[in-house]
């Protein structure tokens, strides 16, 4: 079922909600860039020697490049043990990820509010469709049996109820259900 035809995306995800969410995303840009830089510069143990070789070759072309030399130094200092070589990167990325999650925490309520509007619209459409089909069955004298449309709407309502009730890490969940862009992708 094409939900965009049934529910108007602009009524579900309002411009103000989207602007708020994008503002929250923008507030994490520096931390996201830092995380990307760590992922780029802190190689894993398996590719450490290749990284050192590549950076040294670049440094030959630009021997006075201090930033490039620093990246070579970081690669050279990374652990070479495959079993323990991931701990440093994971420790750094864990702290940065926690800071990003803390900045994005207000997005949780915005996403719930948007999903709540979608749930209300789906429930209203389900009531209207079911009422119409029951009335038609009564008028024509046969036992009511939900159509595929009603079943699809019931499934959608259940899906949206679960999405609204989904817990985040700060509420005791093991893992966040996803970013606001993932959770609201059908209305973007």
Residue pairs with C-beta under 8 A, 6 or more apart in sequence:
1 149
1 152
1 153
1 156
3 156
3 186
4 186
6 125
7 118
7 121
7 122
7 125
9 186
9 187
9 188
11 117
11 121
12 114
12 117
12 118
12 121
12 187
13 114
13 184
13 187
13 188
14 114
17 110
17 113
17 114
18 188
20 106
20 107
20 110
21 107
21 110
21 111
21 180
21 184
24 103
24 104
24 106
24 107
24 180
25 104
25 180
27 103
28 100
28 103
28 104
31 96
31 99
31 100
31 103
32 100
34 96
35 93
35 96
35 97
35 100
38 89
38 92
38 93
38 96
39 89
39 93
41 71
41 74
41 75
42 74
42 78
42 88
42 89
42 92
43 50
43 51
43 75
43 78
44 82
44 85
44 86
44 89
45 78
45 79
45 80
45 81
45 82
45 84
45 85
45 86
46 82
46 85
48 75
48 78
48 80
48 85
49 80
51 75
52 72
52 75
52 76
55 68
55 71
55 72
55 75
56 72
58 65
58 68
59 65
59 68
59 69
59 72
62 68
78 85
78 88
79 85
79 87
79 88
101 169
101 170
101 176
104 179
104 180
105 168
105 170
107 180
108 168
108 170
110 180
111 180
111 183
111 184
112 164
114 184
114 187
115 160
115 163
115 164
115 183
115 184
116 164
118 160
118 187
119 157
119 160
119 161
119 164
122 153
122 156
122 157
122 160
123 157
125 153
126 150
126 153
126 154
126 156
126 157
129 147
129 149
129 150
129 153
130 146
130 150
130 153
133 144
133 146
133 147
133 150
134 144
137 143
137 144
137 145
138 144
146 154
163 177
163 183
166 173
166 177
167 173
167 177
168 176
168 177
169 175
169 176
177 183
181 188
